[in-house]
Amino acid sequence: MTRPFLPVLALCACLAAGPSIAASSGAGAGPSSLNYNPETGAFTEPLPPERGWQAFAELLKKAAPSVDTAIPLTPAQVAGHVAALIDAGRAAEALDIIGKQQAARDAAAVPGADVQLRYQQGRALAALGRHDEAMAVWRQMTTDYPELPEPWNALAIEYARRGQLQLARDALDMALVSDPSFAPALENLGHVQMRMAQESFDRARAAGASPAPAAAPAGQAAPAAAPATPTHDKTSARQAQ
């Protein structure tokens, strides 16, 4: 848990990105590079390294069929692999896979959009420092799929990174309208509200430290003191008379 009074850049680092949209990143030491077939536009997992006696491995290699028998990955599996690449700091590689997958979908005239891949595209762009492009992806997603909390939450993180806390709060409110129990948005809303409260305290202290009015020149009467009775109490004061 972070301390409540942090600068905006530190606040952004504390915000929770939330899970990928129904995409699992897989297990293991790290994601491997996928094999891509430009003729079919399909991605497949690389074959595991051969083990055992070298002579037996060579025999198996010679007996292997010349055609590619690997099973193509599903769109969800590709999106999960892309998410794992981004988490491993390989956003450029992830963006390359996203581009190839989208090109294959366009060539095959696949209807609809790959929502998981679009969300991961925003993550990859943000990881590469291309924040304006990432925000454009997520803004479009909030228009096309307003019921998804993840794009709203991702936008809130970007707004907080820029110090636009009110916009971040509005985006988090929209995420919670979509899913009131979405934990990353609930946590991020707490961080943003604490930062906004701290800024209010800072403004209050600055206003209290403003210099007092200058004294009246010599020979000039000082201005009359303000009435002790607040304005909204004047009616009751007259009634008491």
C-alpha positions as CSV (number, residue, x, y, z in Angstrom):
1,M,0.0,0.0,0.0
2,T,1.4,3.4,-0.9
3,R,1.6,6.4,1.3
4,P,-1.4,8.6,0.7
5,F,0.4,11.8,-0.2
6,L,2.5,11.1,-3.3
7,P,3.3,13.1,-6.4
8,V,1.3,12.4,-9.5
9,L,4.0,10.3,-11.2
10,A,4.4,8.1,-8.2
11,L,0.6,7.8,-7.9
12,C,0.4,6.5,-11.5
13,A,2.9,3.8,-10.6
14,C,0.6,2.6,-7.8
15,L,-2.5,2.3,-10.0
16,A,-3.5,-1.3,-10.7
17,A,-3.8,-2.2,-14.4
18,G,-6.2,-5.0,-13.8
19,P,-6.4,-8.4,-15.6
20,S,-6.4,-8.8,-19.3
21,I,-9.9,-9.2,-20.8
22,A,-10.4,-13.0,-20.3
23,A,-6.9,-13.7,-21.5
24,S,-4.5,-16.0,-19.6
25,S,-0.8,-15.3,-19.8
26,G,0.2,-18.9,-19.2
27,A,2.8,-20.3,-16.9
28,G,6.5,-21.0,-17.2
29,A,9.8,-19.2,-17.0
30,G,8.9,-16.8,-19.8
31,P,6.9,-16.7,-23.1
32,S,8.6,-18.2,-26.1
33,S,8.5,-16.8,-29.6
34,L,5.6,-18.1,-31.7
35,N,5.9,-19.5,-35.1
36,Y,4.0,-17.6,-37.8
37,N,2.9,-19.1,-41.1
38,P,2.3,-16.2,-43.6
39,E,0.5,-18.5,-46.0
40,T,-2.2,-19.4,-43.5
41,G,-1.9,-16.4,-41.2
42,A,-1.8,-18.8,-38.2
43,F,0.4,-18.8,-35.1
44,T,1.7,-22.0,-33.6
45,E,3.7,-22.9,-30.5
46,P,7.4,-23.8,-31.2
47,L,8.3,-27.5,-31.0
48,P,9.9,-28.5,-27.7
49,P,13.7,-29.2,-27.9
50,E,14.6,-32.8,-28.8
51,R,15.9,-34.9,-25.9
52,G,17.5,-38.3,-25.6
53,W,20.1,-40.0,-27.7
54,Q,21.4,-38.0,-30.6
55,A,21.0,-40.9,-33.1
56,F,17.4,-41.4,-32.1
57,A,16.7,-37.7,-32.4
58,E,18.2,-37.7,-35.9
59,L,16.0,-40.6,-36.8
60,L,12.9,-38.9,-35.6
61,K,13.8,-35.8,-37.5
62,K,14.2,-37.7,-40.7
63,A,10.9,-39.5,-40.2
64,A,9.0,-36.2,-39.4
65,P,6.4,-35.2,-42.1
66,S,7.3,-32.4,-44.4
67,V,4.0,-30.6,-43.8
68,D,3.4,-28.4,-40.7
69,T,1.2,-30.5,-38.4
70,A,1.2,-28.0,-35.5
71,I,-2.2,-27.0,-34.3
72,P,-2.9,-23.3,-34.8
73,L,-3.5,-21.2,-31.7
74,T,-6.9,-19.8,-31.0
75,P,-7.4,-16.1,-30.8
76,A,-7.6,-16.3,-27.0
77,Q,-4.3,-18.2,-26.9
78,V,-2.6,-15.6,-29.1
79,A,-4.0,-12.8,-26.9
80,G,-2.7,-14.6,-23.8
81,H,0.7,-15.0,-25.3
82,V,0.8,-11.4,-26.2
83,A,-0.1,-10.4,-22.7
84,A,2.7,-12.6,-21.3
85,L,5.2,-10.9,-23.7
86,I,4.1,-7.4,-22.5
87,D,4.5,-8.5,-18.9
88,A,8.0,-9.8,-19.7
89,G,9.0,-6.5,-21.1
90,R,8.8,-7.6,-24.8
91,A,6.2,-5.1,-25.9
92,A,7.7,-4.6,-29.4
93,E,7.5,-8.3,-30.1
94,A,3.9,-8.3,-28.8
95,L,3.0,-5.5,-31.1
96,D,4.5,-7.3,-34.1
97,I,2.3,-10.4,-33.3
98,I,-0.8,-8.1,-33.0
99,G,-0.1,-6.6,-36.4
100,K,0.3,-10.0,-38.1
101,Q,-2.8,-11.4,-36.4
102,Q,-4.9,-8.4,-37.4
103,A,-3.6,-8.6,-41.0
104,A,-4.5,-12.3,-41.1
105,R,-8.0,-11.5,-39.9
106,D,-8.4,-8.7,-42.5
107,A,-7.2,-11.0,-45.3
108,A,-9.6,-13.7,-44.2
109,A,-12.5,-11.2,-43.8
110,V,-13.1,-12.4,-40.3
111,P,-16.2,-10.5,-39.0
112,G,-16.1,-8.5,-35.8
113,A,-13.1,-7.4,-33.8
114,D,-10.7,-9.2,-31.5
115,V,-11.5,-7.4,-28.3
116,Q,-8.7,-9.1,-26.3
117,L,-6.1,-8.2,-28.9
118,R,-7.2,-4.6,-29.1
119,Y,-6.9,-4.2,-25.3
120,Q,-3.4,-5.8,-25.5
121,Q,-2.5,-3.4,-28.3
122,G,-3.1,-0.5,-26.0
123,R,-1.0,-2.1,-23.3
124,A,1.9,-2.7,-25.7
125,L,1.8,0.9,-27.0
126,A,1.8,2.3,-23.4
127,A,4.7,0.0,-22.5
128,L,6.6,1.4,-25.5
129,G,5.9,5.0,-24.3
130,R,3.4,5.7,-27.1
131,H,0.8,6.9,-24.6
132,D,-1.3,9.0,-27.0
133,E,-1.8,6.0,-29.3
134,A,-2.6,3.8,-26.4
135,M,-5.3,6.2,-25.2
136,A,-6.7,6.4,-28.7
137,V,-7.2,2.6,-28.7
138,W,-8.8,2.6,-25.3
139,R,-11.1,5.6,-26.0
140,Q,-12.4,3.8,-29.0
141,M,-12.9,0.7,-27.0
142,T,-15.0,2.6,-24.4
143,T,-17.2,3.8,-27.3
144,D,-17.5,0.3,-28.9
145,Y,-17.7,-1.7,-25.7
146,P,-18.8,0.7,-22.9
147,E,-19.7,-2.3,-20.8
148,L,-16.1,-3.4,-20.3
149,P,-14.3,-2.0,-17.2
150,E,-10.8,-2.7,-18.4
151,P,-10.5,0.1,-21.0
152,W,-12.0,2.7,-18.6
153,N,-9.5,1.6,-15.9
154,A,-6.6,1.8,-18.4
155,L,-7.7,5.3,-19.4
156,A,-7.8,6.3,-15.8
157,I,-4.1,5.3,-15.3
158,E,-3.1,7.4,-18.3
159,Y,-5.0,10.4,-17.0
160,A,-3.4,10.0,-13.6
161,R,0.0,9.8,-15.3
162,R,-0.7,13.2,-16.8
163,G,-2.0,14.7,-13.6
164,Q,-5.6,14.9,-14.8
165,L,-7.1,13.5,-11.7
166,Q,-10.7,14.6,-12.3
167,L,-10.7,12.8,-15.7
168,A,-9.1,9.8,-14.0
169,R,-11.8,9.7,-11.4
170,D,-14.5,10.1,-14.1
171,A,-13.1,7.1,-16.0
172,L,-12.9,5.0,-12.9
173,D,-16.6,5.9,-12.1
174,M,-17.5,4.6,-15.6
175,A,-15.5,1.4,-15.0
176,L,-17.5,0.8,-11.8
177,V,-20.8,1.5,-13.5
178,S,-19.8,-1.3,-15.8
179,D,-18.7,-3.6,-13.0
180,P,-19.2,-2.3,-9.4
181,S,-17.0,-5.1,-8.1
182,F,-14.0,-4.5,-10.4
183,A,-11.2,-4.6,-7.9
184,P,-8.5,-2.6,-9.8
185,A,-10.9,0.3,-10.4
186,L,-12.0,0.3,-6.7
187,E,-8.3,0.4,-5.6
188,N,-7.4,3.0,-8.2
189,L,-10.3,5.2,-7.1
190,G,-9.0,5.2,-3.6
191,H,-5.5,6.3,-4.7
192,V,-7.0,9.0,-6.9
193,Q,-9.3,10.3,-4.2
194,M,-6.5,10.5,-1.7
195,R,-4.4,12.5,-4.1
196,M,-7.3,14.8,-4.9
197,A,-7.8,15.3,-1.1
198,Q,-4.1,16.1,-0.7
199,E,-4.2,18.7,-3.4
200,S,-7.2,20.3,-1.7
201,F,-5.3,20.5,1.6
202,D,-2.3,22.0,-0.2
203,R,-4.5,24.7,-1.8
204,A,-6.1,25.4,1.7
205,R,-2.7,25.8,3.3
206,A,-1.5,28.1,0.4
207,A,-4.6,30.3,0.8
208,G,-4.1,30.5,4.6
209,A,-0.5,31.6,4.2
210,S,-1.5,34.6,1.9
211,P,-0.2,38.0,3.2
212,A,-2.4,40.2,5.4
213,P,-4.0,43.4,3.8
214,A,-1.7,46.4,3.9
215,A,-2.3,48.9,6.8
216,A,-4.3,52.1,6.0
217,P,-2.2,55.2,5.3
218,A,-1.6,57.7,8.1
219,G,-4.6,60.0,8.6
220,Q,-7.0,57.6,7.0
221,A,-9.5,55.7,9.0
222,A,-9.2,52.0,9.0
223,P,-12.1,50.1,7.2
224,A,-14.9,49.1,9.5
225,A,-14.7,45.6,10.8
226,A,-17.0,43.0,9.1
227,P,-20.2,42.3,11.1
228,A,-19.8,39.3,13.4
229,T,-23.2,37.9,12.4
230,P,-23.0,35.8,9.2
231,T,-25.1,36.9,6.3
232,H,-27.4,34.0,6.5
233,D,-28.2,34.8,10.1
234,K,-29.3,38.4,9.6
235,T,-33.0,37.5,9.3
236,S,-33.0,35.7,12.6
237,A,-31.1,38.6,14.2
238,R,-33.8,41.1,13.1
239,Q,-36.6,38.8,14.3
240,A,-34.9,38.7,17.7
241,Q,-35.1,42.5,17.9
